[in-house]
């Protein structure tokens, strides 16, 4: 069958670089973001260019990964907007013309470092599109202090914020050093979100607290780093959360948006949310209550030998489903290419035992497997609606 396929059309963006955008097709129009953050609208049937917007015409663009755009329209469809980011700015474009909506923010854009409840204006960017809920655009970002924010799609006004590095009196404040919210960075949910539009719940997968590989200046579990957080999409109020990695020291940030699915569990239909991890584990929860569908065990992990470093004594592991990536490397994995390679592998494995996905930082060489660049990555997962779980 594949031999009968023919190329219907092609379109050259004129850019070179990582092209990671997941394109949108709305009412026969394909919207895409190029490697230099141009936004392009094409006739989806013919590839004919309808319009192109270049951020260089505004405050500048630059090259950085952009994984998609956000489309919004009002109830009648008469007002349509495309939201995109370039540099440190979030732009609203008219989806029909590609022109900036000048009534949004300051002449068509807002600086992503504003409205974070911190001093100054951090250099915050956005590489993964957010979600829209009614008249709200809900986004994470990268860089700066951790926060989820919702902006009015018409005006760009901030409507709510959820502090991922808690403030005094907020849940999780005691999991950080006192006053950490003033200086700590990271946690920005760069990988995207999932929205249960019917219930008005947005599910957020968060990043590691910074620096990614050193925690001596941020002792504690560090909520809401490495966490799945369910928020009221209208208000930003926390509904429930689960921290998947405590006090991360190994860049185990959650690399992809959670997946919403419905499963038959214990004979009942359950609306669930599933979060994949770099260590190849899948955590599955009741979408409304946050109750795990299967028990999650806290297992002991090695202590760090580095001065001042306090690794978490335990990490959570789901009892089901089974890991979707290998969880061990051992002598059976020695290289068979040559006797010399086999001996080198033997010496390396014997002197550097595999301590699993959470070897505490040490001056001794250890094998970390699974590594910090897979199982699941930013491409995320999908669910079979007819599957048996």
PyMOL commands that set and color helices and strands:
alter all, ss='L'
color gray80, all
select helices_A, chain A and resi 2-4+55-57+173-175+180-182+331-333+339-351+356-358
alter helices_A, ss='H'
color red, helices_A
select strands_A, chain A and resi 24-26+29-33+39-43+49-53+70-73+80-86+89-94+109-111+131-133+136-139+147-152+158-163+193-196+201-205+227-232+238-243+259-265+268-276+282-286+296-300+314-318
alter strands_A, ss='S'
color yellow, strands_A
deselect
rebuild
show_as cartoon
